[in-house]
Amino acid sequence: MKSFKFTIQGNKYDVTILNVEENIAEVEVNGTAYKVEVDKKITTTKTPKLVRTVAVPSTETTPSQLKTSAPGSPKGTGYIKSPLPGVILDVYVKEGDTVKIGQKLILLEAMKMENNINADKEGIVKSVKVKKSDSVLEGDVLIEIGD
């Protein structure tokens, strides 16, 4: 509801717009209601809505999905991937080491925070793909664990 004050040929008018539908406007002039037809169709401006797609992490870090094969099954090779882009501060294992579930493998600095990367599978470290001070991106393979 908008109100306006007009002076036409010395006469003062208080005009209030009550409602606008398509090209018909309901207005009140000095307390008297009128329906006014507008020559062109009035369209209200709308703020556009921002539509975003659902983001799915590319590193398979969803808790419902395993990053490697099931912990109880030693068969197959598993990959430990970087959950965030960052810099490797320390590598705690080397090729040939036997690791247990939850064992600390790598210390990763990401967004000025230190993050422990732990084993999610038991087995033997087949290969270490990174070394201290390497920069890694999200989803990069850090360690390969196998039988």
N, C-alpha and C positions, 0 to 999 in steps of 0.2 A: 504494500500500500504506500503510494507516494503522494505527497501534498505539494502543491505549487501555488504561488500568488501571482496573479496577472493584473496588469492595469491596461485596459483597452479604452481609448478615447476618454481618459480621465475616470473611468469606472473601475473599481477594484473588485476582483473575483478571487475567491478561495476555491481551488480545484483539488479534489482528491480522487486519485485513480483507485477504484475499489477492486476491479477484476478485469483481466484481459484473456479472452478465449478466441483463438484464431484471429478474425479481423473485427470482432465486436468488443468494445471496451465499455465497462460500466464506470461512470464517473459521477461525482457529486460536485455540483457547482453552487456555492453559497447555500448549502443545505438541501438542494433539490437534486434528486437522482436522475440521470439520463443514461440511455444506451446510445453509444456513438459507434458508427461504422467507419472503420479506417480503410483508406483506399487500397493499401497493400497489406498482405498477410504479415503479422508481427511474429517474429521468431525469437525465442529467448536464447541467449547465448549459453552454451553449456561448456563446462570445463571438461576437457578430454580426460578419460580415465587411462591411467598407466597400467598396461597389462603385461605381466611378466610370467614367463614360464617357470615351472618348478625346477629349482636347481638340484641336480643330483651330483653328489661328489664322485669324482672320477677315480678315487683311490680305494674304493671298496671298504670304507671305514664304517659302514653302517653296522651296528651291533648285531642285527639279525642275519647278516651275511658273514661267513668266515673269509678271512683274507687268504688263508691257505687251506690245505686239506684238514679234515677233522683231527683234533689233537690225539685221539685214541688210535688213529690209523697212521702208522709210520710210512705207509706206501706213498710214493710220489714226491715231487719237489714242491716246496712252498716258497713264496717270495715275500719278503718284508719290504713294503713300499713306504715312501715318505708321505706322511699325512699333510705336510705343509711345505712350502718353499722355505729354504733356510740354509744354514752352514753347519757342516759336521764339526762338532767340537772334540769328540773322542769316539774311538771304536774300541769296544771292550772284548771282541772276539776275533779270531783269525781262522783261516781255512783249516778244516780238520777238527775243530773244537766240537765237543758234544754240548748241546744246549737243551735246557728244560723249558717248559711253558712258563712265561713270566720273567725269565732271566733277562737282565738288562743287556742289550746288544750295542746300542749307539746312543750318544748324547747329541741332540740336534738343537741348534739355536734357531728359533723362528720367532719373528716379531719381538725381538729383545727378551725372549723367555727361553729357558732351557727346557727341553722336552726329552724324556727318556723314551726310547723306542725299544719295546720288549718283544721277546719271542712269543709267538702264538702257536708254536708247534714244537714238538720234541724232535730231535734229530741231530745230524751232523752238518756243520756249516760247509756247504759245497763251494761257495765263493762269496767274497766280500767285494762288492762293486764300487765302494767308495773308500776314501781315506780321509784322515784328519784335514780340516780346512777346505774340503771340497764344497762347492755350492750345489744344491740339489733343488729340483722343482717338485711340486706336488705330483705324486704318482710315480716318481722315479724309483726303480728297484734298487734297494740298498744292499740286501743280503739274500742269498739263495740257500734254503735249508732243505736237505734231503735225507736219505737213509744212511 
